[in-house]
Amino acid sequence: MSHDDEESTARAEAWIRFAGDARVSDRLEAVYVMAREAIEARGPACWASGRCCNFEKTGHRLYCTGLEAAYTVVGLRARGRVEPTEVEIQEARRAGGCPLQVANLCGAHEIKPMGCRVYFCDRSAQDWQHELSERLMGEIRRVHEEFGIEYVYGEWRSLLSMLSGRG
C-alpha cells in the first residue's frame, strides 16, 4: 500500500469513527436542523424529479466534507441499508448522477450532506441558496475544529469511494 493510500485509509477511518460519535453527529444534525428551518422559511419548490441528483444534466457538482460523507455512510449502516459499492459509485459517475438515487428519489434523504439539502432546481432558490450554503458550511467547519477532525472538502462521489468498505 502506498503512503497516499495509507493516509487516505487513515483519514476515511477517522471520519467514520467521528461520524459514529454521538457528540459529533448531534452537532452535525443541529446544523442540518438550521438548514431545514431556513429552507422551510423560504419555501422553495421540490418536484421530486431527481433532476438535482443528475449532476451532469444540471451542470453542477456536489461537494461536501469527508465527515458529512462518513455521516451518510454511518447513517445508511445504522438504518440497515447497504452503502454504495465502488462499482456502483463508478457506474453513477459514468451516468452523471448520484449512487444513492433510487428512481427519482434520494436513498439517503434524511442523512444527506449539506450540498444536497440547500440545492434546488427551483430558479427562485438560486438567489439565496449560495449564501445559506456558505453560512452553514462555516458551521460545519466549526464542528471539525471543535472535535479536531481533519477538514477535507471534496466531490461527493470521490469521498464515497474513499469511504467504501471502511470502518
SULWOBEL-V888426 format. One line per field, one symbol per residue. ss: DSSP state (2 for helix, 1 for strand, 0 for the rest). burial: 1 if it has 16 or more other ideal C-beta (glycine too) atoms within 10 Angstrom, else 0. Layout:
ss = ???
burial = ???
//
This chain:
ss = 00222222222222222220022222222222222222222200000000222122220000111222222222222200000002222222222010001100110022200222220000222222222222222222222222200000111222222220000
burial = 00000001001101110111000110110011001001100001000001011110000001111111111111110000001100001001100011111000011100111111111100001000100110011011001100001001000110111111011
//
